[in-house]
Amino acid sequence: MTGCGSWRRAARFRRFGWGERGELPIPRRRSIFASGGRLAGKEGAMSLVKRKGSANWYVDLEKPDGSRHRESTGTSDKQRAKEYHDRLKAKFWDESRLGAKRAFSWEAAVGRYLIEIKVDGLAEDTIRNYSQHLEWWGEQYFKGKDLSEVTKGKVMEGVYKLAADRKQSTANRYLSTIRAMLYRAESVWEVINAPSKFKQFDEAQYERSNALSPEEIARVAKELPSHLRQMFLFSVATGLRQANVKKLRWSWINMTAKTVTVPAGEFKNRKELVIPLTETAIAVTRQEIGKHKEFVFTYQHQPVDNVSTRAWRNALQRAGIDGFTWHDSTRHTWAHNLRKAGVELEDIQDLGGWKDAKMVRRYATPDLTTLAQKAAKIDAALAGTHQRHTPDLKVVGGTASV
């Protein structure tokens, strides 16, 4: 019985790969066929496979995070395939242990970013602006380079160049775009270690007033071609953004209620905007009835794609106005004139659809005449005080003295 039990125990040990006395198993080299084509099957060992119909070797290895990575080595030479495998494995180890990031080109980053923000639901005009910003960054500094080469020094060099050639506000917009893409590359894609924080310009709150006077509005309107004149007057009367005016649809307008409703998907802050139509806006809108079944403003029976054209610039020049963009001349003018008329900043914010009250103050710049009238109210409180406390001045030899 004893011999029989020993035989059974030894058979059981062999079944599980142990020695006859229960010692730990000796590792065996797995066959390339048993491992599905791998040269070695143990964890951490090199894994190269051949696929049916291809002469090249393929990498099939486990990354440090436990996921598998499979790709062609691009060569049928076994030694070169091994070298490629080793480099790839070392690269994954660097990424995992040392925080190194994989190569990612500027062009790949821009393409991926524009696709993702479109999926996120940003308006087409906003995406077009971002695309123009990134195109400028590429042409000036980063075309053909790896994303890891986008340094804070180079970015700030571009920011100061933009501020010198254009405006500080323009530099801030371009900086905001590239900063957003770099943040996504670092926090979402995990392909770079993002540069430290960038500093924007402190845009002067009361720098040049980007608003046209009523006389200037009339001069510009007179010089514009008819299709741009209508869009310009409607914009000055409503404060709507350029993108919304270009795509203004009849379905958004309620002539009975005298309102225009911009859907959330078409507005910059992703919220629906409902604003009243002024008499000027209604008059302009009525003149466009019957010209197109879907869009309010058209040119040659097609929606207007661009308003900052040569015709716009020439009209400004003939009107004697320099340094104004369409945005300055419409949205800034609208907000400035509302504030000049005594409309509260909170109401201007609601009518303009701004999220941030700071933006309202940038657009609705104060009118000096209105401020002077309000400042003069202090005179009533100080009436007579200057006569009681101001010393008499005498002029002696052309010099004032007490």
Helices and strands as residue ranges (DSSP letters): H 2-15, E 48-50, E 57-62, E 68-72, H 78-93, I 94-98, H 106-119, H 124-137, I 138-142, G 147-149, H 152-165, H 168-187, H 214-223, H 226-238, H 242-246, G 250-252, E 253-254, E 259-262, G 264-266, E 273-276, H 279-286, E 298-299, E 302-303, H 310-318, H 326-327, I 328-332, H 333-340, H 345-352, H 357-363, H 368-375, H 378-381, H 385-389, E 394-396, E 399-401
